[in-house]
Amino acid sequence: MTEKDTKKPFPPVDKVCYSLPSPDIGIEIWNRLLDEGASTLSLTFGAVHECESLDELINELKENHRSQHCYRGQVSQHLAVYSGCLPEMSEYLRAGSPPVYLDQFTVRFDSLIPSGFRRGIVPLITPFGQRALPGLSHILEPFYVTTENQHHPWRPLLVDYIRDAISGDNVSMILRMLAQFGANPGIDLGIEHEPRVLPNTLLRLISLAQHYEYESSMVDFTKDIDTAVWFATHRWNGNPVTEGRGVIYRVDLARANEAIDKHFGLDYSAIGPLLQMGIMGVVDISDIDQAYGLRPGLQKGVSFFGLENSVLYLLMDMHKVAETFIFPMDEHSATATSIFRAKLCPDGEEGLLPTVDRLYSMGPTKALHQFCLEESLSKNEAERVLLAYKYGLI
């Protein structure tokens, strides 16, 4: 397993969850640290299974496949290490019986960190973490590409997200929080329900961007075992890997949703800050209209939001949400599936890929305004969009 560069600070969601843990999470951490006699929490992506061969693994996965399962293949595992001083966590653990004394809290985990965070793990203050509800920050580059091209196929999806962001359930809590600090965005939304994830219209855009090689805050999975096998045995350029140990991760989506609902309900004391950031999101774009792109359907794509947060790995372990299957590579691994790269990433979609070193002609506020005019949003809607962006709602 390769290790990321030594120790990094905790991302925002981890800081909140470890500083104000729910009772179940707090007790689980206390028990694990007590058992290990150390200040380090070591996490895996669920139960770990060592397989004698890839063929054995494929048979195991196919025999036990369920409709709620999705998979991710990698040619190797990656270990991430977060560490920092969390005074509230230390105080919580000292209150236990027996007490656990903790000056520096460290978490080591088998990570599936999204590409948008890989280069910015230090200090983990990326554009995604700088706004209250950082919508456009998740899709800034594809946003520019889409708004500058009036014929780009993703424009209808961007309109859906913008309209959702100014009128959907996801902004109610943010507006109330702003009001507590004396800020008045001037938007009366009349919302009754609060969210636990980012809006699906945004998750869909992030997932599309991820499938077309933009740096993203999501991690790709697939509903198809053979697709996962291809990614576990090939480099992205299509070259086969014949040495080392590959890995396939399996997630039970039904159990994942149950775990999130159980631990992050509206009665959780820290739910306010977490709702601002978006705790976790899963979006299935395997059946998205082919007008938006062919890759999601061919790859049977599912994408996860939030996997840079180690607390989710703890939850997955506690609730048996995920499993890790490790297998030895050999010269036959690449032929274990009949899938090939061109089938997953067909030619003719170069216009959907990011452009290297592209310079954009206007800032996000001006681009938003221009986009609203081009897409015939009403004057009232356009004003609400700009206000929402100003106050961090888009």
N, C-alpha and C positions, 0 to 999 in steps of 0.2 A: 504494500500500500504506500503510495507516495504521500508526502506530508507537505502541506502548505507552509509558507514561510513562518516559522516559529509561532509566537503568540500574537493574536490580534484582539482588539477591543470587541466587546459584545455589540451586536446590532441593536437598534432601538427596541424591537419587540422583545428580545431576550432580556434587556435591561428591565423592562417593565415587569415581565413575567417572573423573573428571578427575584426582583426587589419586592414585589407584592404577589407572592405565589398563591394560587388557589389552594385550599386545604389539601387536596389529593396530591398536587404537584409538590407542595412543601414537604409533606410527610414522605413522599417517594424520594426526594433529594436527601432528606435527613437520614433515611434508612440506608441509602446507597453509600453516602459518605461515611456513615458509621461503620458499615460492613467493610469498606475498603480502607478505612483508617487513613484517609488522605483528603486533601482539599481539591482533588480532581474528580470530576464526573466523566466517566468514559461511556460513550453511547455508540451503539451500532444502529443500522437502519433495520430495526426489527431483529428477529431470530436469524442467525447465520448458519447456512448449510454448506458444507464442503462436499462437492460432487466429484466422483471419480472420473467422469468424462462429460463432454458436452452432450453426447447422445443420451446419456442417462438423465441429464438435466432437462432436455427437451421433452423426453417422455414423461418425466415427473410433472412438468408445467402443463402439458397438454392433457394429461389424465385428470388433473385437479383444477382445470380452468373453470372459472365462474364468470358470469356476465359482468360482475362488479370488479373484476380484476383488471389492472393495467400494469405495464411492464416498462422497464428501462434497461437497455444494454449498454455497457461500457467496457472498453478494453482493459481498464484497470480501476482500482479504487483510489480514493483521495481522502486523506485525513486532514481535517481542519481543526485548529486549536484556537479557542477564544479564552481570554483571561482578563480579569480586572478586579478592582476593589468595589464590592457592592455592600455598603454598610447595612442597608435594611435586611439583606439576606443574612449577613453575619449575625445581626441581632436576633433574627427569627430562629436561626439554628442554635444559638446560645441558650434560647429559652426552652429547648427540648430537654428531655430526660432520658438518657444522659445528654449533656450539652455537647454540641459540635462547635469547636472554635475555628473560625475561618477568617483569615485576613485577606487572602487573595483567592478568588474563586476561578477555577479553570474547568473548561469543558472540552473534551477531545471527542470528535465524532467522525464517522464515515460519512463524508459530506457529498451532497448533490447541489453544490452552490451554483446559482444561476450565473450565466455569462456576464450579465451586467454588473455583478459584484466581484467577479474574479480578479479584475485588475485593480479594483478599488477597495479591497478588503481592509487596507490601512488607509485612512482611519475608519472605514465603513461609513463615511459621510459622502454618499454618492448623490447625484441629482434626485434619486428616488426617495431620499430621506429628508429633504429640505423643505417640503411643503406639508401643510396639515393633511390634505388628501391629495397626494401628488399624481394626479391623473396624467397630464401631458408629459410629466417628467419620465413616466414609464415608457412613453412612445415618442419621445421628442424627435429622433431622427426620422422614423417613418411618418410622423406628423408633418415634418417639413417636406418630405418627398411627396406626400399625398396632396398637401395644400398647394404646392407649386405646379402640380400637373392636373389640369382640369379633367383629364380623361383617366386618371388613376382609378383602378377598380375598387380600391378600399374607401373611396370618398363616402359612399352611403353608410358604411360602418362607422366612420368618424362622425358623421351627422347623428347617427343613432346614439353614440356615446355622449356627444355634447348635449343633446336634448335630454338624455337621461341624467347627466350631471347637474343640470339646472332645474330639474323637476322631479328627480327620482328620490327614493327612500334614503339614499346614501348620504344626503347632506344635512338632514335634520339635526343630528347631534352636533355637527360642526358649527352650525349657525347658533345653536344655543350656547355652545362654548364661547364663540366670539362675542356674543351678547354679554356674557359674564365679565368680559374684559372691556366692555364699553364700546365694542365695535358693532356697527350696524350696517351690514351689507346692503340693506334696502331690498331684500328679496323675501317675500312672504310665500312660503312654499306649502304650508298647511299639511305637514307630513305627520303620520301617525306611528309609523314603525321605524325601528332603527336597524342598521345592518350589522353583519359580522364580517363581511368581506367586501372587497371592492366590487363595483357593479359589473354584472356579466358582460355588458357591452364593452367595458374597458378590458376585462380579462380576455375577451375574444380578440381584440386588437393586439394586445400584448402577445398572445399565443401565435397569431398570424405572423407578427414581426419575428418572433423566435424561430418559427419554421422557415423563414426566409433570411436567416443568418444575421439579423440585427442583434446587437447586444441587448439582453433582455433581463427582466426580473423574474423570469419563469424558467422552469425546467421541463423539457419534453419527455412524455411517456407515450406509450402506444397500447392500443387494445389488442394488438396482434403479436403473438409469440414469435413468429418468424422474423418480423421486423426488428424486434428486440434482439434476436440472435444475430442479425446482420450487424447492428450497431455494436454488439459485444465482440465481434470478430473482425471488424474492419475499421481502418482510419476513415475520417470524414471524406478524404479524397478517393476512397474506394480501395485502397491498398489493403490486402489481408494482413492480419497479425497472426504469427505462428508460434510465438513464445510468450511466456509469462502466464498470468492468471486473469481470465476475464470474469465479468460479474453481470448478473441480471438481477434487478430489483423487482419485486412484486408488491403492489399496493392493493388493498381491499378498499375501494372507494366508499362503500356503505359504512364500514367501520371507521374510516377517516372522518366522515361527516358526523357520526355519532360521538366520536371523541371530542371534536371541536365544539359541538353543541353542549356537551356535558361540562366542559371546562371553561368555556368562554360565553356563557349566557349573560343576559343583561344584569343579573344579580352579582356578577363578579366585580369586586371592588375596583379593579383596574381596567374595566371594560372601556371607559371613556377614551383614554390615550390609545388603546389598542385599535379602537374603531377608526381613529384618525389615520392609522398607518395601514390598516387592512391586515387581518391576522393570517388568513390563509384563503386561497381560492383555487378551485379546480374547474377547468373548462374543457369540454369535449367539443372539438371542432372537426371531428372525423367526417361528419356529414354536412359540413358547411358548403354552401353553393359553390360550384366549381368556377363561377365567374370571378370569385375572389382569389383563386389559386388552386392548383392541383395537388400540391404537396400534402396538405392536411388529410385529404381523403385517401391518398395513396399510402401515407404513413399511418393511417388510422390514429390520428394525433389527439392526444390529451396533454394538457399542460398544467403544471402546479405552480402556484404563486406562494411565496413565503418560506421556501426551503433553505434560505440563508439563516433561518432562525433555529438554533439548536433545541429550543424547548419543544418544537414540533417533533423532533426525533425522540425526545423523552416520552411524549404522548403516544407516539406510534408504538414504542416499545411497551409501554404500560397497557395498551389496549390491543396489542397484537394486530396492528394495522398493516405492518409491512414485514417483508422477509427478504433476506439477501442470499443469493445462490452464487457460489464461487466455483469455477471450473478451470482445469488446466488447458492451456492452448496447445495445439500441435498443428502439423502441416495439413490436417484434414478439417480443421475448425471452420475455415472459410467456405467450405462446400457443404456445411451442415444445413444450409437453407438455399433454396433456388432463387432467392431475391438478389437483385443487384442494384447498384446505386442509381442507374438511369431509371429504374422502375419507381424508386422513391423520390427522386429529384429529376423530373423530366426536363428535356431541353425546351426552349421557347418561353421561359419565364424569367429571363434575365432582367426585364424591366421591373420586377418585384424585388430584386436584390439591392442591398445598399450600395451606394456609389462612393468609391474611395476618395477621401479628402475633398468632399464636395463643400462648397461655400454657399450659404443660404443668404438670400437678398434682404430678408427682413426679420425682425425679432418676433417672438411668439405672439405678443399682443396684436401687432399689426397683421400678422399672418392669420390669426383667429378672426379678426374683423373682416379681412378680405375674404376669407373662406365663408363666413356667414352671408356676406353679400352675394357671393357666387352661387351659394346653395339655396338662395331665396328664403332664408330665415326671416321672420318678421322683425320689425324694428324693436319690438319689446323683447323678443328672444335674443337678438344680437346684444342689446344692452345688458340683459341678464347674463349672457355668456361672458362678457368683459368684466362685469362685477364679480362673477363666480371665479374667474381667473385671478383677479386682483386679490381676493380673499382666500386663495389657496384651495378652492373647491374643484378646479379643473387643472 
